Amino acid sequence: MKPYILVTNDDGVNAPGILTLIKQMMKLGDVLVVAPDVPRSGQSSAVTVNNPIHAQLIEKKLGLTRYSCNGTPADCVKLAIDDLAERKPDLVVSGVNHGSNASVNVIYSGTMGATLEGCLHGVPSIGFSLSDHSMQADFSYLEPILSKIAEKTLHHGLPEKVCLNVNAPIGPIKGVQIVRQCRGQWTREFEKRTNPHGKDYYWLTGFFENFEPTAKDTDEWVLANGYVSVVPVSIDMTAHKAMEELKKWNL
């Protein structure tokens, strides 16, 4: 039986990134696509609780079934696994996101929200991103790496509660490196503006501050130097190292 691969994203069901990912995943198995009907970036692991969710079948052919969903990326994975999939997927892949999800972006990313949701369901899951926000982004350098990482994951599996955050630089790729998440933070995140009626409003913007620009074992460093970064991400958010210190509080 061919591998059964669930594909989703946060840029929308017809975004160039997801079409690239679908093409590569069809080389490895049968593909089910359940993706947002419109771009839903920055949704993290948000789920829809106050509105009904609809899924519309938009394409069905040998080896590929595609649905458009009005929910969040996490909704798409939940709905796919709970109802739309013919069987439990062997792999969940999300992306390819238009824009990097390295460092703290993993917290806000709808791409990674979907990846984490797949992981929560016990399915090996990967989030793919390219450091180019343009809808005309060139994915050609990344294409062979998409299928290679997915194939390796299907073969080896992933540790329990662990998924992968994969980010690629723009242009030629020197190789792939397994690294850690860079410590950093977004600053000056909102720009204050005034509308024609004299009312103030705020527009999300911001600048990323890298707290360790010379550290060579981080995703930000390898991306800046032409490599694809692969960061293992855990859905267990317990700060295990802090537990012993907290126990000293004698709560």
C-alpha positions as CSV (number, residue, x, y, z in Angstrom):
1,M,0.0,0.0,0.0
2,K,1.3,3.4,-0.9
3,P,2.0,5.9,1.9
4,Y,-1.0,8.2,2.6
5,I,0.1,11.8,2.9
6,L,-2.0,14.7,4.3
7,V,-1.0,18.1,2.9
8,T,-2.1,21.5,4.3
9,N,-0.8,25.0,4.7
10,D,-1.7,28.5,5.9
11,D,-1.3,30.5,2.7
12,G,-4.4,29.0,1.1
13,V,-5.3,25.9,-1.0
14,N,-4.1,27.4,-4.3
15,A,-0.9,29.1,-3.1
16,P,2.2,28.2,-5.1
17,G,4.0,26.8,-2.1
18,I,1.3,24.1,-1.4
19,L,1.1,23.3,-5.2
20,T,4.9,22.6,-5.1
21,L,4.6,20.5,-2.0
22,I,1.7,18.4,-3.5
23,K,3.7,17.7,-6.6
24,Q,6.6,16.4,-4.6
25,M,4.4,14.3,-2.2
26,M,2.6,12.6,-5.1
27,K,6.0,11.1,-6.0
28,L,5.9,9.3,-2.6
29,G,2.3,8.2,-2.2
30,D,-1.4,9.0,-2.4
31,V,-2.1,12.6,-1.3
32,L,-5.1,14.2,0.6
33,V,-5.1,18.0,0.6
34,V,-7.2,19.8,3.2
35,A,-6.2,23.5,3.2
36,P,-7.7,26.9,4.1
37,D,-9.8,28.6,1.4
38,V,-8.0,31.9,2.0
39,P,-4.6,32.8,3.5
40,R,-4.7,32.3,7.3
41,S,-1.1,33.1,8.3
42,G,-0.2,33.8,12.0
43,Q,-3.0,31.5,13.2
44,S,-0.7,29.3,15.3
45,S,-2.8,26.4,16.6
46,A,-6.0,28.4,16.7
47,V,-9.3,26.4,16.2
48,T,-12.7,27.6,15.2
49,V,-15.2,27.4,18.0
50,N,-18.1,29.8,17.2
51,N,-18.7,29.1,13.5
52,P,-19.4,26.0,11.4
53,I,-16.6,24.6,9.4
54,H,-17.2,23.6,5.7
55,A,-15.0,21.5,3.4
56,Q,-15.5,21.7,-0.4
57,L,-14.1,19.0,-2.7
58,I,-12.3,20.9,-5.5
59,E,-10.4,18.1,-7.2
60,K,-10.3,14.3,-7.2
61,K,-8.2,12.1,-9.4
62,L,-5.9,9.1,-9.2
63,G,-3.5,9.7,-6.3
64,L,-4.9,13.1,-5.3
65,T,-7.9,14.5,-3.5
66,R,-8.2,18.2,-2.6
67,Y,-10.5,20.0,-0.3
68,S,-10.9,23.7,0.5
69,C,-11.8,24.5,4.1
70,N,-13.0,27.7,5.7
71,G,-11.2,26.8,9.0
72,T,-7.7,27.4,10.4
73,P,-4.7,25.3,9.5
74,A,-5.2,23.3,12.7
75,D,-8.9,22.9,11.8
76,C,-7.9,21.4,8.5
77,V,-5.7,18.8,10.1
78,K,-8.4,17.9,12.7
79,L,-11.1,17.6,10.1
80,A,-9.0,15.6,7.7
81,I,-7.9,13.0,10.2
82,D,-11.3,12.8,12.0
83,D,-13.5,12.7,8.9
84,L,-12.2,13.3,5.4
85,A,-9.2,10.8,5.3
86,E,-9.8,7.3,4.0
87,R,-7.4,6.1,6.7
88,K,-5.0,7.5,9.3
89,P,-2.3,9.4,7.3
90,D,1.2,8.0,7.4
91,L,2.6,11.6,7.2
92,V,1.4,15.2,7.6
93,V,3.2,17.9,5.7
94,S,2.4,21.6,5.9
95,G,3.6,24.4,3.6
96,V,5.5,25.3,1.7
97,N,5.1,28.5,3.6
98,H,5.9,31.8,1.9
99,G,8.2,33.2,4.5
100,S,10.5,31.9,7.2
101,N,9.2,30.2,10.3
102,A,12.6,30.0,12.0
103,S,13.3,31.0,15.6
104,V,10.3,32.4,17.5
105,N,8.1,32.4,14.4
106,V,7.4,28.8,15.2
107,I,5.1,30.1,18.0
108,Y,2.9,32.3,15.7
109,S,3.0,30.2,12.5
110,G,-0.2,28.6,11.1
111,T,2.1,26.3,9.1
112,M,3.6,25.0,12.3
113,G,0.2,25.0,14.0
114,A,-1.0,22.5,11.5
115,T,2.3,20.5,11.9
116,L,1.9,20.4,15.7
117,E,-1.7,19.3,15.2
118,G,-0.6,16.3,13.1
119,C,2.0,15.5,15.8
120,L,-0.8,15.6,18.5
121,H,-2.6,13.0,16.5
122,G,0.4,10.7,16.5
123,V,1.3,11.2,12.9
124,P,4.9,12.1,11.8
125,S,4.6,15.7,10.8
126,I,6.8,18.3,9.0
127,G,6.4,22.0,8.4
128,F,8.2,23.4,5.4
129,S,8.9,27.1,4.8
130,L,10.9,29.2,2.3
131,S,12.4,32.5,3.3
132,D,10.6,34.4,0.6
133,H,7.2,36.0,1.1
134,S,6.5,36.6,-2.5
135,M,3.8,34.7,-4.3
136,Q,6.3,34.5,-7.2
137,A,8.9,32.7,-5.0
138,D,11.2,30.2,-6.7
139,F,10.8,26.8,-5.0
140,S,13.0,24.9,-7.6
141,Y,16.0,24.6,-5.3
142,L,13.9,23.3,-2.5
143,E,11.9,20.7,-4.4
144,P,14.3,17.7,-4.1
145,I,14.8,18.4,-0.4
146,L,11.1,18.3,0.2
147,S,10.8,14.8,-1.1
148,K,14.0,13.7,0.5
149,I,13.1,14.8,4.0
150,A,9.5,13.4,3.7
151,E,10.8,10.1,2.4
152,K,13.3,9.8,5.2
153,T,10.6,10.6,7.7
154,L,8.3,8.0,6.3
155,H,11.1,5.4,6.5
156,H,12.5,6.2,10.0
157,G,9.5,7.8,11.7
158,L,9.9,10.5,14.4
159,P,10.2,10.3,18.1
160,E,6.9,10.5,20.1
161,K,5.7,14.1,20.5
162,V,8.3,15.5,18.1
163,C,7.7,17.1,14.7
164,L,10.1,18.9,12.3
165,N,10.3,22.7,11.5
166,V,12.1,22.9,8.1
167,N,13.2,26.3,6.7
168,A,15.0,27.0,3.5
169,P,17.0,30.0,2.2
170,I,16.3,31.9,-1.0
171,G,18.3,30.6,-4.0
172,P,20.8,27.8,-4.2
173,I,21.1,25.5,-1.2
174,K,24.4,24.3,0.2
175,G,23.0,21.4,2.2
176,V,20.8,20.5,5.2
177,Q,21.7,20.9,8.8
178,I,20.0,19.7,12.0
179,V,20.1,22.7,14.4
180,R,18.3,24.3,17.3
181,Q,15.9,27.2,17.4
182,C,17.6,30.5,17.6
183,R,16.9,32.8,20.6
184,G,15.4,36.0,19.4
185,Q,12.4,38.3,19.6
186,W,10.2,40.6,17.5
187,T,10.5,44.3,18.5
188,R,8.6,47.5,17.6
189,E,5.8,45.2,16.4
190,F,3.2,47.8,15.7
191,E,3.2,51.0,13.6
192,K,0.8,53.7,14.7
193,R,-1.1,55.3,11.9
194,T,-4.0,57.7,11.5
195,N,-7.0,57.1,9.2
196,P,-8.7,59.8,7.1
197,H,-11.2,60.5,9.9
198,G,-8.4,61.3,12.4
199,K,-8.7,58.0,14.3
200,D,-5.5,56.2,15.3
201,Y,-4.9,52.6,14.4
202,Y,-2.0,50.1,14.5
203,W,-0.5,48.0,11.8
204,L,1.5,44.9,12.6
205,T,5.1,45.3,11.4
206,G,8.2,44.8,13.6
207,F,11.8,43.8,13.4
208,F,13.4,40.5,14.3
209,E,16.2,40.8,16.9
210,N,18.6,37.9,16.9
211,F,20.0,37.4,20.4
212,E,22.8,35.2,19.3
213,P,23.9,36.2,15.8
214,T,27.3,34.4,16.0
215,A,26.0,31.1,17.2
216,K,26.5,28.6,14.3
217,D,24.2,25.9,15.6
218,T,20.9,27.8,15.1
219,D,18.3,27.9,12.4
220,E,18.9,31.6,11.7
221,W,22.6,31.1,11.2
222,V,22.4,28.2,8.8
223,L,19.6,30.0,6.8
224,A,21.8,33.1,6.5
225,N,24.6,30.9,5.2
226,G,22.7,29.1,2.5
227,Y,21.6,25.9,4.3
228,V,18.2,24.4,5.0
229,S,17.6,24.2,8.8
230,V,15.8,21.3,10.4
231,V,14.7,21.9,14.0
232,P,13.0,19.1,16.0
233,V,10.1,20.6,17.8
234,S,8.3,19.0,20.8
235,I,4.6,19.3,21.6
236,D,5.5,18.7,25.3
237,M,5.9,22.2,26.5
238,T,7.0,21.3,30.0
239,A,10.2,23.1,31.1
240,H,11.7,20.0,32.5
241,K,15.0,21.7,33.7
242,A,12.9,24.2,35.7
243,M,11.0,21.6,37.7
244,E,13.8,20.9,40.3
245,E,14.2,24.6,40.9
246,L,10.5,25.1,41.4
247,K,10.3,22.2,43.8
248,K,12.7,24.1,46.1
249,W,9.9,26.7,46.6
250,N,8.1,24.2,48.9
251,L,4.8,25.1,47.5
